[in-house]
Amino acid sequence: MVQIGSFKEAKYASTVQAVARERYKLPVVNDYNTARRRYQIRVGFFETKQTANEFLLKLRTDYPQEYKDAWVVQLNK
C-alpha cells in the first residue's frame, strides 16, 4: 500500500480518504493506529513493491504538494 497521510483528527483523515478514492478509484483504507493515536490513510493493495512505487511516483507527479511525504508501506500477512 501507499500511505498518503497520518492525522490526529478523524475529520481530516476522512477528507483525505474521500479525495483519494475519487481521484484513483482504488481501495483507500483509514486505519487507526492505537499506539500512535493517529489515523493512517493508505491507498491500494499492490502485488509488488515495484507496482506500489510506480503508483507513488504517479501520486507525486499528479499532485506534488499534496503527496510529497507519501511512502510505500508493506502490510504483514
C-alpha positions as CSV (number, residue, x, y, z in Angstrom):
1,M,0.0,0.0,0.0
2,V,1.0,3.6,-0.3
3,Q,0.4,5.7,2.8
4,I,-0.6,9.2,1.9
5,G,-1.2,10.7,5.3
6,S,-1.4,10.4,9.1
7,F,-3.7,12.5,11.1
8,K,-4.8,13.1,14.7
9,E,-8.2,14.3,13.7
10,A,-10.7,11.9,12.2
11,K,-12.3,14.6,10.1
12,Y,-9.1,15.4,8.2
13,A,-8.3,11.7,7.7
14,S,-11.9,11.2,6.2
15,T,-11.5,14.1,3.8
16,V,-8.1,12.9,2.5
17,Q,-9.6,9.4,2.2
18,A,-12.6,10.6,0.2
19,V,-10.4,12.7,-2.2
20,A,-8.1,9.8,-2.8
21,R,-11.0,7.4,-3.6
22,E,-12.4,9.8,-6.1
23,R,-9.1,10.5,-7.8
24,Y,-7.8,7.0,-8.1
25,K,-10.8,4.6,-7.9
26,L,-8.7,2.3,-5.7
27,P,-9.3,0.9,-2.2
28,V,-8.4,3.6,0.4
29,V,-8.1,2.4,4.0
30,N,-8.5,4.7,7.0
31,D,-6.6,2.7,9.7
32,Y,-6.5,3.9,13.3
33,N,-3.1,3.2,14.9
34,T,-3.8,3.0,18.6
35,A,-0.1,3.1,19.6
36,R,0.4,6.4,17.8
37,R,-3.2,7.6,18.2
38,R,-3.3,8.6,14.5
39,Y,-5.5,7.8,11.5
40,Q,-3.4,6.5,8.7
41,I,-4.7,6.8,5.1
42,R,-3.4,4.1,2.7
43,V,-4.2,3.5,-0.9
44,G,-4.3,0.4,-3.0
45,F,-3.3,-3.2,-2.5
46,F,-0.4,-3.8,-4.8
47,E,1.1,-7.2,-5.7
48,T,4.7,-6.0,-5.8
49,K,6.7,-3.3,-4.2
50,Q,7.6,-2.1,-7.7
51,T,4.0,-1.6,-8.6
52,A,3.4,0.4,-5.3
53,N,6.5,2.5,-6.1
54,E,5.2,3.2,-9.6
55,F,1.9,4.3,-8.1
56,L,3.7,6.5,-5.6
57,L,5.5,8.2,-8.5
58,K,2.2,8.9,-10.2
59,L,0.8,10.4,-7.0
60,R,3.8,12.7,-6.6
61,T,3.7,13.6,-10.3
62,D,-0.1,14.4,-10.4
63,Y,-0.2,16.2,-7.0
64,P,3.4,17.1,-5.9
65,Q,2.4,19.3,-3.0
66,E,-0.3,17.0,-1.6
67,Y,1.6,13.7,-1.6
68,K,5.3,14.7,-1.2
69,D,5.5,12.9,2.1
70,A,3.8,9.7,0.9
71,W,5.6,6.4,1.1
72,V,5.2,2.6,0.4
73,V,4.1,0.5,3.3
74,Q,4.3,-3.2,3.4
75,L,1.5,-4.9,5.4
76,N,2.1,-8.0,7.4
77,K,0.4,-11.1,6.0
